């Protein structure tokens, strides 16, 4: 066997590529449309696979542990309840607003 390496001559390659380009010129539109259809199909398959993906149990557990529950002091809750119950003016406004003006009063 001989260890001859094929030599690539770029000057002889240019006319062959030019001839190939002239031969494929009528198929440019078809190749472009085929590329667009393949790209669109790939995007649809990828979107469908991502829409149907479910998170793993580890991811759900880590997110639950990372979420912090809000804490409100009991004294603040008591204070808000007492303000709501003691405000007579606000309660009368709410009662007036709740009455239906189109309903006849008995």
N, C-alpha and C positions, 0 to 999 in steps of 0.2 A: 504494500500500500504506500501511496505517496502522501506526504503531508503538505499538500498544496492548499493554501487558503484562497478561497475565491476572492478576487478583488472586485470591489464595487467602484465603478466609475460613475460619478455623479453627472458627468457631461453626457454619457450615453443613456442615463436614466431619465433625463429631462424630456427628450422627445417621446419616449414611451409613455410617460405620465401625461404628456400633452395629448397624445393620441387616445389614451384611455379617457381623458376628460372630454374629448370631442365625442367619443362613442356614448358616454353616459349622460350627455347634456339633455337628451329628450326625457330622461327619467328623473330629472331634478325635482319636479313637482310631486311626482309619486313618492320619491324618497322623503321629501319634506313632510308630506301628509302622513306617511307611514311613521315617521319619527314622532309627529304630534300625537297620533293615535296611540302609539306605544307609551309615550310619556303620560298621556291622559289616563290610560289604563293602569299604569303603575301608580299614579297618584290616587286613583279610586281604590285600588286594592290596599294601599298603605293607609288611607283614611279609614277604610272599613276595618282593617285589623286594629288600628288604634282606638276606634270607637268601641270595639268589643273587648278591649283589654280590661281585665279586672286587677285591682291592686293585690299584692300578696298580703298574707296575714301579718308578716313582720312589718310591712309598711303601715298597715292599719294600726297595729299595736303601737308603733313608734309615734304616729301622729296623735293617737289618743293620749299617750303619756306626755307628749309635748304640749298639749292643750291645757291651759290653766283655767280652773273654774273661778269665776269672779266671787269675791268675798265681800259681803257687806256686814258691817257691825250691827249687832242686834239693837244697840242704842239708836242708830240711825233709822232703823226700821220703825222702832217705837215712836221716834220723834215725828216721822212722816205720817204715821197713822194718827197721832194726836193732832197734828196740824190739819189733816183732812177732816177729822171728826169735829174739831172746834171752830171751823170757819163757817159761820152761819150765812154770811153774805155770799160766799161762793156756792154753798148748797142751794140757796134760793135762786141764784142765777142758773144753776144746772136744772133745777126743777122748772123754771120758766122756759128754758131752752128745750126741755123734753116735751112740753105740751104741744099738741098738734093744733095749729091755728085754724085748720080747716074742719076740725071736728067740733060739733056743737057741745056746749057744756050742759050737763044735766042740772 
